[in-house]
Amino acid sequence: MSSAGISSSADVVVIGGGLIGTSISWRLQQADINVVVVVGERSAAASGVAAGMLAPITETTFTEQRLLQLNLASLSRYADFVAELELASDLPTGLRRTPNLSVAYDADDAARLDTFADFLARAGHPGEQLTSTECRRHEPLLAPTIRSGLLVAGDWSCDNRLLWQALIEAAHRTGVQDRFGFVHRVTSANGRVTGVELADGQTINAGSVVVANGAWARQIGGLPDLPVRPVKGQIIRLDPGRMPAPSLTIRAYSRGSEIYLVPREGGREVVLGATVEELGFDHRVTAGAVYELLRDGRTVLPMITEYALAETSVGWRPGTPDNAPILGRCDLDGLVLATGHYRNGVLLTPVTADVISHLIITGELDSIATPFTLDRFALTGERTR
Ligand SMILES: Cc1cc2nc3c(=O)[nH]c(=O)nc-3n(C[C@H](O)[C@H](O)[C@H](O)COP(=O)(O)OP(=O)(O)OC[C@H]3O[C@@H](n4cnc5c(N)ncnc54)[C@H](O)[C@@H]3O)c2cc1C
């Protein structure tokens, strides 16, 4: 039987059930706003693939000063966010407040790390520069051939899969309804959102619609042109079993390549990532990527060759022209954007949930988010395809 023509309603429809959509829906429903989340395909979400680094400082680049402020604001909310979430869901999130250690393998890598350390110090976020011996004192499993390191105390990590499960549970307990399927288009009349139409023809009427479907934002009809593209990442999960696991998150420059190793609490998993590939929605795990990640990982932490290869996976970061998210309203009344979180969506979950729910409840966009509205791209012409 066709389901076309079947209609329901909610105060707010959230498109996408990843970390961003789920956290927004939880916050809204806490304020007694009736939310339906059209979840799409959770197994395809970047939220379940990510490494879980909460590392605004270690992850920053020379051109992302504005984004750094937003990332730091989100990290400053993390401890309270996680405490509230764990209480609301009765589930753990795997938050780890251990420092991040960046290391360099050869002379060129060391020069690169020095330049980065210098940049961080000038930006007011100095790390502690370490010799090879000092690096190994902090993380004894590192290869003795490591040349130098940079310890950043304020950068943390979490288990993004646990975090996401906890958010789904908390959202359900608060009353959020999941709708399985995909939004085909956002409906509107007279410049105002009226709801969404699903791929199976059903409709949901709503006064507000939140676009939170990550890398797929551009695939929905009825939206303004959103400069969001999928950036493929291949990543590996290792199971140390009875072997010792690192205790710190390690980011490494290794012969010009960059990798990271993110351990989970109790050493039950080490995540090794990741490639950054402009290949659209290519879903293949390639032999070359797995080889290079393992090769570079082993150079830095030889012990990984003893770990079990538990999982290889692919995810798509929602990339934007300036690597920062798109938050807030646009020309269509009632449409709210929360996409484009690129490589920081786990980190940016608390601040995004707060800012977007506050916007829907009060009509006000928090000043922390005003640099990240869609209209910033109108100035640079980035929205022109
Ligand atoms: C390899 C890799 C490593 C990463 N590491 C980190 C990290 O260490 N730290 C960090 O902060 N970030 C990291 N990220 C980035 C982070 O994963 C993303 O920014 C974040 O998960 C985006 O969350 P989201 O909810 O916006 O999108 P997603 O998690 O991708 O969820 C979007 C959901 O929307 C659904 N959907 C799509 N189309 C529709 C539709 N039409 N209707 C309804 N639903 C739809 C999809 O099926 C999907 O389930 C990493 C990403 C990758 C790929």
The ligand as an SDF file (V2000), in Angstrom:
LIG
                    3D

 53 58  0  0  0  0  0  0  0  0999 V2000
   36.9560    9.7900    9.5120 C   0  0  0  0  0  0  0  0  0  0  0  0
   36.3240   10.8800   10.3240 C   0  0  0  0  0  0  0  0  0  0  0  0
   36.8860   11.2460   11.5380 C   0  0  0  0  0  0  0  0  0  0  0  0
   36.3230   12.2850   12.2940 C   0  0  0  0  0  0  0  0  0  0  0  0
   36.8770   12.5880   13.5080 N   0  0  0  0  0  0  0  0  0  0  0  0
   36.3230   13.5910   14.2550 C   0  0  0  0  0  0  0  0  0  0  0  0
   36.8560   13.8890   15.5380 C   0  0  0  0  0  0  0  0  0  0  0  0
   37.8060   13.2450   16.0010 O   0  0  0  0  0  0  0  0  0  0  0  0
   36.3000   14.9130   16.2370 N   0  0  0  0  0  0  0  0  0  0  0  0
   35.2510   15.6460   15.7550 C   0  0  0  0  0  0  0  0  0  0  0  0
   34.8020   16.5720   16.4340 O   0  0  0  0  0  0  0  0  0  0  0  0
   34.7070   15.3470   14.5480 N   0  0  0  0  0  0  0  0  0  0  0  0
   35.2160   14.3510   13.7950 C   0  0  0  0  0  0  0  0  0  0  0  0
   34.6910   14.0490   12.5690 N   0  0  0  0  0  0  0  0  0  0  0  0
   33.5940   14.8910   12.0400 C   0  0  0  0  0  0  0  0  0  0  0  0
   32.2470   14.4870   12.6080 C   0  0  0  0  0  0  0  0  0  0  0  0
   32.0860   13.0970   12.4800 O   0  0  0  0  0  0  0  0  0  0  0  0
   31.1140   15.2000   11.8500 C   0  0  0  0  0  0  0  0  0  0  0  0
   31.3570   16.5780   11.7470 O   0  0  0  0  0  0  0  0  0  0  0  0
   29.7850   14.9980   12.5810 C   0  0  0  0  0  0  0  0  0  0  0  0
   29.5770   13.6400   12.8470 O   0  0  0  0  0  0  0  0  0  0  0  0
   28.6390   15.5410   11.7610 C   0  0  0  0  0  0  0  0  0  0  0  0
   27.4590   15.1730   12.4320 O   0  0  0  0  0  0  0  0  0  0  0  0
   26.0470   15.3630   11.7300 P   0  0  0  0  0  0  0  0  0  0  0  0
   25.0210   14.9060   12.7050 O   0  0  0  0  0  0  0  0  0  0  0  0
   25.9660   16.7430   11.1800 O   0  0  0  0  0  0  0  0  0  0  0  0
   26.1100   14.4160   10.4470 O   0  0  0  0  0  0  0  0  0  0  0  0
   26.0760   12.8280   10.3480 P   0  0  0  0  0  0  0  0  0  0  0  0
   26.6250   12.2110   11.5630 O   0  0  0  0  0  0  0  0  0  0  0  0
   26.6870   12.4540    9.0510 O   0  0  0  0  0  0  0  0  0  0  0  0
   24.5380   12.4950   10.3280 O   0  0  0  0  0  0  0  0  0  0  0  0
   23.7070   12.9120    9.2750 C   0  0  0  0  0  0  0  0  0  0  0  0
   22.5590   11.9410    9.1750 C   0  0  0  0  0  0  0  0  0  0  0  0
   21.5790   12.4980    8.2750 O   0  0  0  0  0  0  0  0  0  0  0  0
   21.0360   11.4370    7.5290 C   0  0  0  0  0  0  0  0  0  0  0  0
   20.4080   11.9410    6.3000 N   0  0  0  0  0  0  0  0  0  0  0  0
   20.9930   12.1890    5.1090 C   0  0  0  0  0  0  0  0  0  0  0  0
   20.0950   12.6330    4.2300 N   0  0  0  0  0  0  0  0  0  0  0  0
   18.9090   12.6690    4.8670 C   0  0  0  0  0  0  0  0  0  0  0  0
   17.5940   13.0210    4.4890 C   0  0  0  0  0  0  0  0  0  0  0  0
   17.3200   13.4520    3.2450 N   0  0  0  0  0  0  0  0  0  0  0  0
   16.5960   12.9050    5.4010 N   0  0  0  0  0  0  0  0  0  0  0  0
   16.8620   12.4860    6.6790 C   0  0  0  0  0  0  0  0  0  0  0  0
   18.1030   12.1450    7.0880 N   0  0  0  0  0  0  0  0  0  0  0  0
   19.1150   12.2220    6.1980 C   0  0  0  0  0  0  0  0  0  0  0  0
   22.2100   10.5350    7.2460 C   0  0  0  0  0  0  0  0  0  0  0  0
   21.7610    9.2310    6.8680 O   0  0  0  0  0  0  0  0  0  0  0  0
   22.9490   10.5860    8.5860 C   0  0  0  0  0  0  0  0  0  0  0  0
   22.5250    9.5330    9.4260 O   0  0  0  0  0  0  0  0  0  0  0  0
   35.1930   12.9980   11.8040 C   0  0  0  0  0  0  0  0  0  0  0  0
   34.6150   12.5990   10.6030 C   0  0  0  0  0  0  0  0  0  0  0  0
   35.1610   11.5650    9.8720 C   0  0  0  0  0  0  0  0  0  0  0  0
   34.4920   11.1390    8.5900 C   0  0  0  0  0  0  0  0  0  0  0  0
  1  2  1  0
  2  3  1  0
  2 52  2  0
  3  4  2  0
  4  5  1  0
  4 50  1  0
  5  6  2  0
  6  7  1  0
  6 13  1  0
  7  8  2  0
  7  9  1  0
  9 10  1  0
 10 11  2  0
 10 12  1  0
 12 13  2  0
 13 14  1  0
 14 15  1  0
 14 50  1  0
 15 16  1  0
 16 17  1  0
 16 18  1  0
 18 19  1  0
 18 20  1  0
 20 21  1  0
 20 22  1  0
 22 23  1  0
 23 24  1  0
 24 25  2  0
 24 26  1  0
 24 27  1  0
 27 28  1  0
 28 29  2  0
 28 30  1  0
 28 31  1  0
 31 32  1  0
 32 33  1  0
 33 34  1  0
 33 48  1  0
 34 35  1  0
 35 36  1  0
 35 46  1  0
 36 37  1  0
 36 45  1  0
 37 38  2  0
 38 39  1  0
 39 40  1  0
 39 45  2  0
 40 41  1  0
 40 42  2  0
 42 43  1  0
 43 44  2  0
 44 45  1  0
 46 47  1  0
 46 48  1  0
 48 49  1  0
 50 51  2  0
 51 52  1  0
 52 53  1  0
M  END
$$$$
